[in-house]
């Protein structure tokens, strides 16, 4: 048993608030993902691949937050091809989660400030040739995206707890942990 394995065995269970927060993340993303998928029956075929991709990507990223509070987030399950049973390095997981949460917070702050102060009147559309700019979304659309405002802060909180529980402090030069 390597020192890493013995450390992994000593990892404390996450507090109840962190488990609730991790499970809240997919619930925050679910309304917008389902709404985008319902547009497939009413929208044109040009954007359908984009709607499916964005819904699957956002739900996949949201569900990955659960790995921060479950054992499979510390050691890959044995059924995973080639990598099964190997420990997941904790520091990169924490760094990626904190960066991702910070980006989500920055996007929400930008969208909220831009909706108030109109810094950018018309953004890049990026789908379809000569696609016209869409009008500002109304509450009928925003109600599906409003829960996503909590996504970034929840990920940051759960990642900080994961880092506190899992990442071992580095010893200073000439110092032993014991």
Buried (B, 14 or more C-beta within 10 A) or exposed (E): EEEEEEBBEEBEEBEEEBBEBBBBBBEBBBBBBEBBBEEBEEEEEEBBEBBBEBBEEBBEBBBBBBBBBEEEBBBBEEEEEEEEEEEBEBEEBBBEBBEBBBEBBEBBEEEEEEEEEEEEEEEEEEEEEEEEEEEEEEEEEEEBBEBBBBBBBBBBBBBBBBBEBBBEEEEEEEEEEE
